[in-house]
């Protein structure tokens, strides 16, 4: 088992380094816990088969699974589980964005990219492609793309990415927004 850990350790460290610095310690612990549970669990008795559960749209997914409402998005954008796991971990409840930086030229472009990624993050948790303005502001500060004077103006200038909404309401991705989110996820996963 020690040889297997040595072989996998570089990949674990590489994945941890892709997470935001404040989350790296937690990510490292979670990944190691998953590694040990996957590699030390007794293999004698197969795990019981889970009963087929059809999730209603908007219902939370089981840990490690993608909500049914998100599967068409992944298929339409050619996003495999390997690509998805390079940007979000774990998949399902408690999902975290792993990107160490947000793609874009300038704060406005990065803010829009962040809003799209947060909407996909929410969809992986609940099946709903939404993003709260509160969470967007908080993470925009973290990723250094928050411009308080132009926050609303930036979102309005990119309104084609969101469904129509009332002033101050949370964001919900439109079709073009989902396509753009898919492009961003693939570019982050490719290390661009």
N, C-alpha and C positions, 0 to 999 in steps of 0.2 A: 504494500500500500504506500510506503514511503517513496518508492520509485515513481509511482503514478502521481503522487503529490508533486514531486520535483518536476515531472514532465508538464504538469498542468499549471504550475505556479506562475510561470512567465505570462501565460494567457490571463490568469487571474489578476496579476498586477497591471497588465495592459488595460483590462476592463476597468479596474478601480481608478486608474489615472484618467479615464475619460469622464469620470463623475466630477461634479463641482467639488472644490477643495473641502468645504465644510461637511460634505456628505461622504468623503472618501473612507473615513474610519468605519462608519456604519456600513457602507457598501462592502468593504473588505470582510467585516464580520459576517454579513449576510451571505456573501458568496462562499466563504469558508464553511459556514454552517450547512449550506446546500451541498457543497462538495462532499463534506463528511457524511451527511445523511445519504447521499447517493452512492457513496463508495464504501460505506461500512454497514449498511443495512443488510440484515440477513437475506440471502437469496433463496432460501429453502422453500418458503411458502409464497406463491405469487400474491400480490395485493388483490383484495377483492375488487371485482369489476364495479365501476361506478354505474349506478342506474342512469339510463339516458335522461338527461335533463334538458328540456327545451326552455330556453330563457325567453321571457317576454321582452320585447324591445324596451330598453331602458333599465332592465333588471341587472343587478351586479353579476359579474361572472364569477365562477369558481376560481380560487387561486390558481394561477398559472395558465388560465385559459382566456381566450379572446371572446368578448360578448358577440352574440350572433349579429347584432346591429353593426359591428365593425368589420365583419368578414367581407362584405361586398366592397368596402373601401380598400381593404388590403388587396383583394383580387384585382380590382380596377386599376390600382396603382402599381401592380407587380411587386408588392412588398412581402417578402418571405419572412418567416419567423426569425431567421438569422439576421436579416436586416433590422427588423423591429427590435430584437434584443440588444443590438448595438446602440440603440437610442433610448430605449425605455427598459427599466427593470424594477421589480419583477412585472410580468404581464398579469394584469388583473388587479384586484384590490390592493391598494398601497403602492401603486406604480409610481416610479420616480423618473424624471428626465435625467439622462446621463450625460448630456452634452456639456463639455467644459466651456464651450463658447457657442454663440448663436450666429449662424451665417447671415450675412447682409453687409451692405456698404452704408455705414452711418447708422445713427441711433434709430431713425424712423424705420428703415428697412429691417433692422434687427428686432424692433418692437413688433412689427407685423409677423415676422417669422416666429417669434416667441409666442404670440397669441395663437398661431396655427398649431404649434407643437403642444401648447397647453390644452387646446381643444381636443387634440388626438389623445393626449394623456388622460383627459377626463372620459373620453369615449372608451378607452381601455379599462377604465374602472367601472363606468356605469352604462356604457352604450350610447351616451349622448354627447355629440360633438359640440360642447359648450366650454366657455372660459369665463370665469368671473373677472370683473375689472379689478377687484381687490387683489386677487392672486396674480394677475398680469402686472399690476403696479409693483407688487412686492418682488416678483422675480425679475422684472425689468431693472430694478435697483441692483439686484444681485448680479445680473449679467451686464451692468453698466450701459443700458440702453433706455433708461427712463429720462424723458424730457418733459417735465411737468407742464410747461407752457404749450407744448405741441402734442401732448398725449391724445386729446380728443381729435385734433386736426389730422393727425396721422391715421387714426382709425377711420375717420370720415373719408379721407383721400383714398383709402383702400376698401371702401364699403362693399365692393363687388365680392370680396372674400367672405362676407358675413350676410346672413339673412337679415331682412329689414328688422329694425328694433326701435324701441322707444329710447329717448335720451336717458343715459345712465343704466340701461338694461345690460345684462350680460351678453356676451358675444356667442353666436351660434354659426358654425361654418356653413357656407353655401357650397354648391357644387364646385365652382372655381376655387374656393378656399380649400376644399378637400384635395383637389388636384395639386394645388400649390404645396399643401402640407405633405403630400406624398413625395413631391420632388425634394423638399427640404429634408425629409427623413432619409431618403436615399443618398443625398449628398453628404449628410452627417455620417451615415454608416460607411460611406466610401472614404471618409477622412478628408473630404474636400474643404 
